[in-house]
């Protein structure tokens, strides 16, 4: 019942004023959807077409959902997605370059979070992938997991060997969240510099709670996945992420 009241209220507010087709919703997004304590990775893309807005959302392990309709106000986004006869209603609040809210499906509600990202020139993945060394000898690795994951994807291997997906906010700056395929809340960023002769020469790592770090490329070769489990998405839970932060 709360789901129905919320949706009706949103549509009523939208109908009270003339709105242009959704503008802030357009673009490429990555994020998570919480199901039974597990965080499932999602990717969504929305674009304006002659017939209105078109879009699709990929839910890891469950395939694609197609956009039925979308609307937005100055503070909220509303979009309906469908997979076969299943309907999913997303209602979320804009927070700068993110959307946070709930998905209504089959009489139940789960939380979702989306963060804006970009599609970049795929040649840059080879430019950035590689091993980088700090002055003290510590290494940082950037892996290209595009082939295994099926979309443009660099992975950052941090000081403890933890692996975090990188999502572009510009052509040379990428952000990462607290887990492998958990984009938010955003925890830090990596900026690539000196891309000459087809390779970036150094990286700047900025992460909450740590001093900024600079590392220089070691060797010319790009790095593909060296993780024994490959680049397959890992199951993440809020309890797991909380435990990781406490360590």
Buried (B, 14 or more C-beta within 10 A) or exposed (E): EEBEEBBEEBEEBBEEEEBEEBEBBBBBBBBBBBBEEBBBBBBBBBEBEEEEBBBBBBBBEEEEBEBBEBBBBEEBBBBBBEBEEEBBBBBBEBEEBBBBBBBBBEEEBBBBBBBBBBEBEEEBBBBBBBBBBBEEEEEBBBBBBBEBBEEBBBBBBBEEEEBBBBBBBEEBBBBBBBBBBBBBEBBBBBBBEEBEEEBBBBBBBBBEEEEEBBBBBEEEEBBBBEBEEEBEBBBBBBEBBEEEEEE
